[in-house]
Amino acid sequence: MTTANTGGRPPVLRLEAVSKRFRDNQALGEVDFTVPDASLTVILGPAGAGKTTTLRIIAGLETPEQGRVLLGGQDVGQWEPRDRNVAMIFDNLALYPNKSGYDNIASPLVIRREPEGTIRERVEAIAKTLQIGHVLGRLPKTMSGGEKQRVALGRALIRTPQLFLLDEPLSSLDAKLRIELRAELRRMQREQGYTFLMATPDYHEAMAIADTVIMLSKGRVVQVDAPQTIYDLPADRETACFVGAPQINLFEGVYDEGTGNVRIAAAGVTLAAPAHLAAALKAKGRGFELGIRPENLALTSPEDAPAAGELVDIEPLGPKSVATVRVKDAEFRVLIDSRDVPGLALNEPIGVTPVHTERMVAFDIETGLRLRA
Ligand SMILES: Nc1ncnc2c1ncn2[C@@H]1O[C@H](COP(=O)(O)OP(=O)(O)OP(=O)(O)O)[C@@H](O)[C@H]1O
């Protein structure tokens, strides 16, 4: 059992080889991971990856085919959901329509027959943190969407379970509110030392708040790492494409042993193999793709650029823009400063030059796995 970072205590949560099948659909296959105490871990993955199923199994709302769920080191396989001391927070939590904000938040403690003074103290503290003091006396129908979501969060957070499971808790909110509330969740988690396991298909969200990201794909854990590591060194091609917008550039290449160069046939371009990948590319020879993030390419004059083509599109993204350069049968997405856009003309010749070649990655075309240096 993993006891890292827990001072010898077992981790808050550990999944061991958890599998789940719905009829002929293998929703989860041998899922393994650990969630340490007072951490914010995000399960990231596309729709249908198995995020909700994983959370439901931990909460005891779904039974795994195989494998073990350990909470604080105890196998809870036979435990009822209410005995597990975990709180699950869904998107769009329904509030009691006939109860005030205060009574909605207080309800879990009222059910537990906590003393009234304690309840008042807790509700007021939570309302202050979530900045919803002004809606405590009001019915849900008079609250905005964001206020309702905060009251619902307050109701979940008023309990103090050993683990909070959050299933896309912010997805119904508008972009501004989502960013505000996720920062608040992060702050509360840190201040109170809560342990959060949150599922989201939004890599921006994962990057913004996670200590650790569990990348889930087709019911399997593909990678468990810090968000920046998932971005810089994705375990496979699918993860590389899933995290990062504009998407990573991928080019099929062939390594030339004589020169130590990589030829990208589709673009008719030859690049020096970056030093950190040379051995892996040499060993592979062909059947690999080079992965270059758009921010690691620059627009240059066509004369001395390794790739020269035509500027075919510019997409503004606020302070940054994405320039697309067609070079023969290949397209290069290049992230540029939007202030440089006025100096560019569509359909004109332009060069593309890799910068930070030490950040290039390469994937095996057959397996999709990243080639290890
Ligand atoms: N009760 C069920 N009966 C049959 N199949 C199910 C059931 N629940 C989930 N599945 C299937 O299991 C797989 C994983 O679903 P799950 O809801 O866990 O994915 P998810 O990653 O949470 O997706 P989303 O981001 O869309 O919520 C999917 O193929 C889904 O169709």
The ligand as an ORCA input file, in Angstrom:
! r2SCAN-3c Opt
* xyz 0 1
  N     -25.829      2.667    -16.029
  C     -25.164      2.414    -17.165
  N     -25.569      1.445    -18.020
  C     -24.880      1.167    -19.146
  N     -23.762      1.817    -19.519
  C     -23.303      2.787    -18.721
  C     -23.978      3.144    -17.512
  N     -23.291      4.145    -16.923
  C     -22.231      4.421    -17.737
  N     -22.236      3.604    -18.809
  C     -21.229      3.581    -19.885
  O     -19.958      3.478    -19.289
  C     -19.010      4.318    -19.973
  C     -18.409      5.335    -19.004
  O     -19.425      6.261    -18.652
  P     -19.176      7.452    -17.620
  O     -20.488      8.145    -17.411
  O     -18.470      6.943    -16.434
  O     -18.188      8.373    -18.472
  P     -17.730      9.872    -18.181
  O     -16.271      9.881    -18.405
  O     -18.230     10.316    -16.864
  O     -18.443     10.665    -19.344
  P     -19.097     12.165    -19.325
  O     -17.956     13.138    -19.323
  O     -19.854     12.177    -20.625
  O     -19.966     12.265    -18.116
  C     -19.750      4.931    -21.138
  O     -19.512      4.148    -22.278
  C     -21.197      4.853    -20.702
  O     -22.048      4.755    -21.836
*
